Each structure stands twice: as structure tokens, then as C-alpha cells.
């Protein structure tokens, strides 16, 4: 990709609306805004509010391009605005044009939320040209705007030049591998962006390869969300190679991809001696029992990972045994999410025994499993002595009043647990009322 083009705000983006904004009658705008306020249930009841607000929230107000024209006129006089939320409206490229005219001279705006509109590639091209020279915006949310590879290309050009943007959300668009290649090139040449969210875009292994190459040289990014794409073990190999050298990434979301146990093995091996990553999301990846074994090996060696999300991965009791053994020796993990993994009493028992020897885990999520009274009793015994756990989530299991009584009694002897979620187990209203009187940390 060539990066020697210096885009300007082209006439196609701005000229159709400049004269319109110049010739708007302020009293007409004031009257129109008041009418729209009543109709749309916005908080705009006068022109002065838009002109003086520091935070303006107009999310989900069904704003049209015409409404944006009215708001843009007032924003031209605003010298205090820091946050503007226009998420969940119906405007498209014409509305964006009005908005950009208003923001051209703005020197205060730091956060702009435009998610879930109808901006499209043409509107993004105009926005990218604005972003190219902007020196105030630090957070930009463009999720759910039907942005494709062409729009990603124009954004990439802007990102290469922009020196202030720190957080960019492109969730739930239509960016494929070609767009990922453009954005990867931008990341190679940008050192200010710290959080990049491209979840839910249909990026496959080829696109991940481009992004992985960027991670090998990028020195600014700390958070990367690649969830709900089409990444398999092949793509993870590229990412794993990058993580062996990357020194800045602290949070990685790969949930909802197609890693399988083979991809998990590749990733876990690469992260064994990684010294920067602290949060790893791997939910909905068919980890399975073998994958749990590879992750247990990771926990036996890695000394930095603090949060691990493994929900919905078909780990079962046999896989939990591997993880439980690793937890006995791990000294860094503080949060473990094992929700919806077909864990029964045996798995709960093994976890409880392992955590008797663990002094770091504070949050344990076991919701939507198959744990019944025996598993609950094992966890209750753990609570009698454990002084590290603060949150235990056992909602949507199969625990009867018998098991809940054990947990309630144990929680009374425990001074560190703040939340014990037992909602939607096998209890009736009378039992819940009794238990709520005896254990204020319970959620029933």
C-alpha cells in the first residue's frame, strides 16, 4: 500500500453541505431542535445546550440526516465538547458530511461514538480524511457501519498519519482479508494506537497473517480483539510467532473462532514464556479435553497471565483435572471463566481440592454447568479455609437446597467472599428467603 498520499477534505465530502450550513437561520434551527427533541425524546431543548455541552449523548434517538444538519450547525459554535455519542441512529453519508463540517475547526473533542449507523465505505472515506489531520480525537467507535475493505483502506491511510487516536473499534463490519492487510500496514507505521477491536468481521487466516506481521514490529498496541472471525490453527501459527517477539500486547481476544485443540496447542506453546500478555479470551473455540491439557501446561510455565476465559469449550471433568493440577502451582492467575463446559461434581471436586493450595485466584466462574450437591459440598469445604476467592459464580447449575445450605454456612465463616452467585439452581422461593437472611453474599 502506498502511504505517500496526503488526502484533503475533498469537495465530494464537504461542499454539498457547506452553503447549506452557512445559510441556516438560527431561529429556525432552535425551533426545529425543540420539535425534534419532543418527537425523538432527546435531551436537546435549546440551541445553547448543543453549543455549550461537554458531553452530548444522542445515542439511539433515530436521528436522520436532517437532524444531523441541525445539530451540526449548533456544534460549529461549541468550544467545550469532549464526548459526542451518536450511536444507533439512521444517518448515512449526508449526515457524516454535515457532522464533519461542524468538527473541522473543533479542538476539544476526544471521544466520538458512531457505532450502528449507516455510514458505509463512502462515508468512512470522508471521515478518514477528517481523521488524517485531526489532533484531538483519542477514541473512535465505528462498529456496525457496514464498512468493507475499501473503507478499511481509507481508514488505514488516516491511521498511519494520525498521532493522537488511541482506541479504534471496528466491530461487526464487513472487513475481510484485504481490509485486514490495509489495517495491518497501518499498524506497522503507527505507534499511538493502543486498543484495536476488529471482532466480528469475517477475517480468515490470511488476514490474521497480515496482522501478525504487524505485531512483530508494532510498539504501541496493548489490546487486540479478533473475536468472532474465522481464524483456525493455521492462522494461529502466524499469531503465535508474533507473540514470541511482541513486547507490548497485554490483552488478546480470540473468542468465537475455529482454533480447536490444534490451534490451542500452538498458542499455548508460544505463550509459555511470554512476559507481557495478561488477559486471554478463548471462549467458544472447541478447546476440548486435549486443549485443556495444553492450557494447563501453559499455566505451569507462564508467570504473567492473570485472566483466562474458557467458557463454552466442551472441557468436561477430564479436562478440568488438567487445569486443576496446574492451578496448584500457578501463582499469577486471578480470574478463570469455565462457564458452560459440562463440568459435573467430579470437576468441581478436583477444582476445590486444587484451590486449597492456590493463593492467587480471586474470581471463579462455573455458571451453566452440571454441578450438583456433591460438587457444591466440595466447594463449601474449600470456602471454610480459602481466603483468596472473592467471587464464585455457580448460577444455572443443579444444586439443591442441601448443597446451597452447605455453601451458605461456609460463606458465613469466610471473610473474603463478596459474591456467591447461586441463582437458577434447584431452590424455591421459601428456601431463597431463608438463605438470604443467613448469608448476605449470596445471590439466589
N, C-alpha and C positions, 0 to 999 in steps of 0.2 A: 504494500500500500504506500502510495506517495504521501508524504507529510509536509510538502513544501507549499501547499496552497493555504493562503490566508483568506478565509471567507469573510465577507461583509454581509450586513443585513441586506439581502437582495431585494429589489423592488417587488418581486413576486411575494415576498413575505410581509412587507410593511406598507407599500404605497397605497394599496386599495383602501386602507383604513385611516391613513394619516389625516386626510382632509376631512373625513367624517368626524373624527375626534375633535379637530380644531373648531368645527362649526356647530358643535352641540351646545344647545342652550342650557346653562347650569340649572335654571329653574325647572326645565323640562326633565333633566336628569333626576333632580331631587324628587319631583312628583312621581316619576317612573319608578325610582328605587323604593319609595314608600309603598306604592301599589304592589310591586313585586315582593316586598317584604311581607305584606299581609297575605299575598297569594302563596308564597313559597315557604312561609314560616322561617324566614331568615332573621338575623339579628340587626339588619341594616334598617334603621328607622329614620336616618337622615344622612345627608351628604357628608357632613362633618365627621361622622363616625368612620367612614371609609378613608377620609383624608388624614385622620389622626391616629388610627389604631396601630398598636404594636403587634398584636396578634389578631388575625382576621380568619375566622373559621366559617367557611361557606360550603362545607362538605355535604354531599347528598341533598342538595337543595333543588335539583332538577334545573340548574341554570342552563340557559341556552346561549347561543352566540350573541343574541341581542342583549341578554343580561350582562355578558362579559363586556360588551361595548359600554354599557352604563357604568359598570364597576371600574373599568379601565380609565375612564375619564376622571373619576374621583381619585384613583390611585396615582395619577400623574402629579398630584399636589401633595402626596403623602411623603413625609421625610422621616418617619419613625418606624415604618413597618419592618418587622423582623421575621414573622412567620405568616405565610399565606397558604391556607388549605382549601383547595378547590376540587378535592377528590369526589368521585362518584356523581359527576354531573353529565350533561349530554353534549357539551360543546365539542367542536372539531377544529379544523384548521383556521376557520374565520375567527373563532373565539381566541385561539392562540395568538393570532396576529394582533388583535386588539390588546391582549394582555402584554405582549412583548413591547408594543409601543409605549405602554404605561411604565414598563420596567426598565426601558433603555437608560434612563437617567437616574434610576434608583441606586442608592449607595448604602442601603441598610439591610435589605432582605437577605437572610441567611438560610431559611428553610422554605422550600416550595413543594407542595404535595399536589400532584396532578394525576394520581392513580385513578384507574377505572373511568376514563373518559373515552373520546373517540378521536384521538389526536392523529394516529396513523403515521406513516413514513413521511408524508409531505409536511405535516405539522411538526414532526420531530426535526426535519431538516431546518425549519425556521428556528426552532428552539435551540438547536445545536449552534447555529450561527450567533445567537444571543449568548450562549454559554461560552463560546470560544474566548471572548474578551472579558467576560464577567469576573469581577474580583471580590465579590461578597458572598455569593451562594456557597454554602457548605454541605447542604443536604437536599437531594433532589429525588423525588419519588415518581417514577413513570410506569409503575406496574399496571398491567391490564389495559394497554392502549393500542393493541394490535400493531405493535412495532415489529417490522420484519428485518431482513438482512440489510436492506437499503437504509432504513432508519438507523440501524446499528452502525453502519459505515459512517454516516454523518456525525453521530454521537462520538465515535472513536476519534475523528479528526478534532473535535472540540476538546475531548479529554486530554489529548496529547498536549494541547496548548494551555488549558486551564490550570491554574496554580492554587486554587482555593477549595475546589469541591472535594469533600472527604467521604461522603456517603452517597451511593448511587443504587437505586432499586429499580430493576428491570423485570421483576417477577411477572409471570403469566402473560408474556407476549408471544410473538411468533418468530423469535430469533433462532435460526438454525446454525449449522456448522460454519457457513460463510460469514454470518454475522459474528459468530464467536471468534473467527480468525481476525476480523477487523478490531474487535474489542481487545483481543489478546495483544495485538500490535500496540494498541494504545497503552495497555498496562505496562508494556516493556519500556515505554517512554514517559511514564507518569510516576511521580514519587509522592504525591499528596493524597491520592485516594486510599482510604483505609478500610472501607467496607463496600463490597461489591456483591449484589444479590441478583442472580440470574436464574432463579428457581422457576421451574415450570415452563421451559421454552423449547423442549424437544431437541436439545443438543445431544449429539451422539459421541462416540469415541473419537471421531476425527476432530470435532470441536473441542473436546477436552484436551486433545493433544496440543492444540494451539495454546490453550490457556495454561497448560502445564509448562510449556516452554517459557511463557511469560513469567511464571512463578519462579523460575530459576534465576531470573535477573531482577525481578521487581523487589524494591526495598521498602515499600510503604504499606502494602496491603496486610491487614491483620485478620479480616473476616471475609470468608468466601462461602457463598451459598449456591451450591449446584444441585440442590434437591429437586426431585421430580423431573429429571431429564431422562436420557436413555443411555446412561453410562454403564458399561459392562466391565468384566475383568480386563479386557484389552485396553480400555481407556484408563482404568485404574493404574495399570502399569506405568503409563506416562506420568500420571499424577504422583505415584509413589516415588518415581525417580526424582521429581522436582522437590518433593518433601524431604528428601535426604540432604538437600543442599539449602533449601529455603530457611531463612533465619528470622522471619517476621510473622508468619501466619500463626495465629493463636486459636482461631475458631474455623472449623470446616464442617459444612452440612452436605452430606451425600445421601440423605434420606430419600426413599422412594425411587431408587434407581434399580439396576439389574446386576448388582455385584455378585450375588451368590457366594458360596463358600470359597470359590477360587479367587474371586476378587478380594474377599476379606483376608485371605491368606497373604496376598500380595501387599495389601495396605498395612496389615498388622506387622509384617516383617519390616517394612520400610520405616514404621513409626517406633520400633523398639527403642531406638536410641535418639529419637527426635527430641530436641530440648526446648521447643517453643510452643507446640500445639497443646492447648489446654482443654478445648471443647471439641467433641467429635459426635456428630449426629449420624446414625446409621440405621434408623428405623425403616421398616418395610423394604428390606433388601434380601430376604430369603437366606439369612445367615446360617440357620440350621445348627445342628449339633457340632458338626465339624468346624463351622465358622466360629462357634463359641470357644472351641479349643484353641483356635489361632488367636482369638482375642484374649484368652486367658494367658497365653504366652506373652502377648504384648504387655499385659498388666504386670507380669512378673519381671519385666525388664525396664519398661518406661517409667521415668521418675518425674514427669511433668503433667501428664493428663489428669484433669480434675473432674471433668463431666463427660459421661458416656451414655448416649441414648441408643438403646437396642430394642425399642418397642416393636411389636408385630414382626417377629423374626423366626417363629417356629423353633425356638431353642429347646423347649421341653425340659424335664427334670434332668435328663442325662447331660444336656448342655450346661445347665445350671451348676452341676457338680464341678465342671472345669472352672467356671467363673468363681465359684465359692472357694475352691482351693487357692486360686490366685489372690482373692481378697484377704486371705490370712496374712499375706506378706506385703501386699501393696500399701504404700504409705502416702499416696497423693490423691487418690480418687475420693471426691466428696459427694458426687451425685451419680446414681446409677438408675436408669429407667429400664425396667424389664416388663413393662405392661404388655398385656396381650401376647403371651408367649407359651400358653398351655402349661403353665407351672402348677404342679399339684402340691400335696402335703410333703412329698419326699424332697422336692426342690426347696420348699420353704424351710424344711428342717435343716437341710445342708447349708443354706444361706445363714440361718440363725446360728448354727454351730461355728461357721467361719467368722461371723462378725463378733463373736466373743473374743477374737484375737485381733480385731481391727479397731484402730483408734482414730480413723480419719473420715470414714463415710458418715455424712450427715443427712442425706436425702436418699431414701429407698422407695422406688415406685413399683408396686406389684399389682396394680389395678387390672381388672379384666382377665384374671387368671382362673385357676381351678382350685384354689386353696380353700380347704375346709377346716374343721376344728383341730385336727392334729397339727396341721401347719400353724394355725393361729396359736395353739398352746406352745409350740416351739418358739415362736416369735415373742410370746409373752414372757417366757423364761429368759430370753435374751434381754428384754427390757428391764428385768429386775437388776441387772448388773451393768448394762451398757450405758455409758454417759456421754456418748458422741452423737448418736442419732437424734435429729430434731424433727424430721418429717418422715412418716411412714404412710404410704398410700396403699390401702387394701380394698378400695372400693370395687364393687362388681365382682366379688368372689362368691364362695359358697359357705361362708362362716355362719353358724347358727348362734343363738343366744348363749350357748355353752362356751363356745370359743371366744365370743365377744366379752363375756364376763371375765375370762382369764386376762384378756388384753386390757380391759378396764381396770382390773385390780393391779396389774403390773404398772400401768401408767400412773397410778396414784403413788407408787414408790419411786417413780422416775422423775427427776427434776429437770431434765433437758428436753424431753419430747414436747414440742409445742403443737404438733398436728398429727393426729392418728385418724386417718380417713377410713371409715368403715361403712360408708353409705352403700345402699343397694346390695346388702347381704341378706341373709335369711332371718330378719328380725321384723316384729310387728310394731305398731305404734306404741303400745304399752311398754314393751321392752326398751324402746328407744327413749321414752320419757324417764324411766328408771335409771338408765345408764347415764343420761345427760345430767342427772342430779349427782352422780358419783364421780364423773371424770370430765372436767371442763375442756380437756384437749381433744375429746372425741368428736368426730363428725359422723353423724348417724343418719 
